[in-house]
């Protein structure tokens, strides 16, 4: 999403004659590839916002109808990685305005060659680009868990899993993370596949967890 937003904002700044947002200086050809953090990126982006940030009056004029936006120092920063423009949005108000209220313009995903095209995750909902197929998937997804009214059908399931979670925590209070993960997996498996996960060491839950771990590694590749 950030890469697509960067492309749209880059062209907007370029075509309007406005200068790009500030950011850390990059090296020739590779740009800021070596500066982009591999872990806890939000901490680095906050530090960059304080160091390189500035108020952007042109952005304030563009979004002047949104009173919830407070243009503090460093709301936007510009980077480049091997010629690919990247815009870091450091303000929740601007992110909401661009990615939610103007979703038709900015809601898209950059294609991840390794995690999507080469490893078989291309057609998963998290990797789909904005388009007719994505909208169809979203409508189908919304019909199952997209509103509070729809979620009421799962009240008994949630109550059942909550009781099991409390029982497991009483028996093994030190395994907090494992027990919460087990409860979450049980709910998702039941809603998605109608499958009742085993209380411990369920093979399908283990397979799903391994798949998500591999996917996380691929997105960092």
C-alpha positions as a printed Julia matrix, in Angstrom:
221×3 Matrix{Float64}:
   0.0     0.0     0.0
   2.77    2.44    0.93
   4.49    1.92   -2.42
   1.3     2.59   -4.38
   0.57    5.69   -2.31
   4.15    6.8    -2.89
   3.7     6.52   -6.65
   0.47    8.55   -6.63
   1.86   11.22   -4.31
   5.12   11.35   -6.25
   3.27   12.11   -9.49
   1.04   14.61   -7.69
   4.01   16.54   -6.3
   5.89   16.28   -9.61
   3.02   17.36  -11.89
   1.94   20.18   -9.57
   5.43   21.65   -9.45
   5.65   21.19   -5.68
   8.77   19.88   -4.02
   8.81   16.39   -2.59
   8.57   15.85    1.18
  11.88   15.82    3.08
  13.73   12.68    4.05
  17.14   11.19    4.76
  19.69   11.65    1.97
  20.31    8.57   -0.13
  23.26    7.14   -1.99
  23.63    7.23   -5.77
  21.66    4.52   -7.62
  20.55    2.57   -4.54
  18.97    5.53   -2.74
  17.89    4.7     0.84
  18.0     0.91    0.55
  20.52    0.65    3.39
  18.54    3.08    5.58
  15.21    1.23    5.55
  14.88   -0.61    8.89
  14.27   -4.36    8.96
  12.75   -4.37   12.48
  10.58   -1.93   14.47
  10.41    0.46   11.49
   7.94    2.77   13.25
  10.65    3.84   15.7
  12.98    4.84   12.89
  10.21    6.68   11.03
   9.33    8.66   14.16
  12.99    9.63   14.57
  13.18   10.64   10.91
   9.99   12.65   11.29
  11.55   14.65   14.11
  14.83   15.1    12.25
  13.76   15.75    8.66
  10.12   16.67    9.06
   8.56   20.01    8.32
   5.07   21.37    7.95
   3.68   21.02    4.44
   1.29   23.93    3.69
   0.47   22.54    0.24
  -0.78   19.33    1.85
  -2.77   21.35    4.36
  -4.5    23.14    1.47
  -5.18   19.82   -0.23
  -6.75   18.37    2.92
  -8.06   21.6     4.43
 -11.6    20.24    4.68
 -10.47   17.6     7.16
 -10.4    19.23   10.58
  -9.06   16.09   12.26
  -5.64   16.47   10.64
  -3.01   18.22   12.7
   0.08   18.78   10.59
   2.71   18.26   13.21
   6.37   18.15   12.29
   7.15   15.34    9.89
   3.75   14.11    8.62
   5.27   12.94    5.33
   8.76   11.8     4.35
  10.15   10.76    1.01
  12.61    7.91    0.37
  13.78    6.04   -2.69
  15.0     2.48   -3.02
  16.67    1.5    -6.29
  14.59    4.11   -8.08
  11.33    3.16   -6.37
   9.68    6.14   -4.62
   8.45    5.57   -1.06
   6.4     8.02    0.98
   6.18    7.45    4.74
   2.92    8.73    6.24
   3.64    9.72    9.84
   0.21   11.13   10.68
  -2.88    9.05   11.41
  -5.19   11.79   10.13
  -3.45   11.93    6.74
  -3.34    8.14    6.54
  -7.08    7.97    7.2
  -7.79   10.68    4.64
  -5.72    9.05    1.91
  -6.24    5.34    2.53
  -9.82    5.29    3.83
 -11.73    8.35    2.68
  -9.94    8.42   -0.69
  -9.62    4.67   -1.0
 -10.67    4.66   -4.65
  -7.51    6.63   -5.47
  -4.94    5.18   -3.11
  -6.08    1.68   -2.05
  -3.83   -0.73   -3.87
  -0.94   -3.04   -3.14
   2.47   -3.21   -4.65
   3.2    -6.62   -6.2
   5.71   -8.56   -4.1
   7.53  -10.81   -6.53
   9.0   -13.2    -3.99
   6.12  -13.38   -1.5
   3.38  -13.28   -4.14
   4.34  -14.29   -7.65
   7.06  -16.85   -6.94
   5.77  -18.53   -3.79
   2.09  -19.01   -4.64
   0.5   -16.36   -2.4
  -0.49  -14.13   -5.32
  -4.25  -14.78   -5.09
  -4.55  -14.57   -1.32
  -6.73  -11.66   -0.16
  -3.79   -9.93    1.5
  -1.86   -9.83   -1.79
  -4.62   -9.0    -4.29
  -4.36   -5.69   -6.16
  -7.35   -3.37   -6.2
  -9.85   -4.45   -8.86
 -13.0    -6.47   -9.6
 -11.63   -9.73   -8.17
 -10.51   -7.98   -4.99
 -13.93   -6.33   -4.59
 -15.68   -9.7    -5.04
 -13.44  -11.27   -2.4
 -14.06   -8.37   -0.05
 -17.85   -8.65   -0.43
 -17.66  -12.36    0.33
 -15.42  -11.72    3.34
 -17.74   -8.97    4.57
 -20.75  -11.3     4.46
 -19.11  -13.48    7.11
 -17.44  -11.09    9.56
 -17.97   -7.62    8.13
 -20.46   -6.19   10.62
 -21.56   -6.5    14.23
 -24.88   -7.95   13.14
 -23.15  -10.73   11.22
 -20.77  -11.43   14.09
 -23.68  -12.17   16.42
 -24.05  -15.58   14.8
 -20.68  -16.48   16.35
 -21.52  -15.44   19.91
 -21.8   -19.03   21.15
 -18.52  -19.98   19.48
 -16.68  -17.0    20.96
 -18.09  -17.74   24.41
 -17.05  -21.38   24.14
 -13.49  -20.52   23.07
 -13.25  -17.86   25.79
 -14.12  -20.45   28.44
 -11.55  -22.87   27.07
  -8.97  -20.08   27.06
  -9.65  -19.27   30.73
  -9.38  -22.94   31.66
  -6.05  -23.28   29.84
  -4.72  -20.12   31.48
  -5.66  -21.43   34.92
  -3.77  -24.66   34.23
  -0.79  -23.02   32.52
  -0.67  -19.27   33.33
   2.87  -18.93   31.97
   1.82  -20.02   28.46
  -0.15  -16.83   27.82
   0.94  -16.27   24.22
   0.48  -19.92   23.23
  -2.99  -20.09   24.77
  -4.17  -16.88   23.11
  -2.83  -18.09   19.75
  -4.61  -21.41   20.25
  -7.92  -19.69   21.0
  -7.58  -17.41   17.97
  -6.75  -20.33   15.71
  -9.72  -22.3    17.03
 -12.12  -19.46   16.25
 -10.73  -18.87   12.76
 -10.69  -22.57   11.87
 -14.3   -23.0    12.95
 -15.57  -19.91   11.12
 -13.58  -20.5     7.94
 -13.66  -24.27    7.54
 -16.13  -25.56   10.16
 -13.22  -27.43   11.7
 -12.97  -28.07   15.44
  -9.33  -27.64   16.38
  -7.81  -29.92   18.97
  -7.01  -28.37   22.37
  -3.27  -28.91   21.86
  -0.9   -29.76   19.02
  -3.51  -29.62   16.27
  -1.81  -30.53   12.94
  -3.82  -28.08   10.82
  -3.25  -25.21   13.23
   0.47  -26.03   13.22
   0.44  -26.08    9.42
  -1.32  -22.7     9.23
   1.11  -21.2    11.75
   4.08  -22.49    9.77
   2.6   -21.07    6.57
   2.17  -17.62    8.1
   5.72  -17.74    9.47
   7.07  -18.59    6.01
   4.97  -15.83    4.48
   6.44  -13.34    6.94
   9.93  -14.43    5.99
   9.12  -14.09    2.29
   7.82  -10.54    2.68
  11.19   -9.59    4.17
  13.13  -11.33    1.38
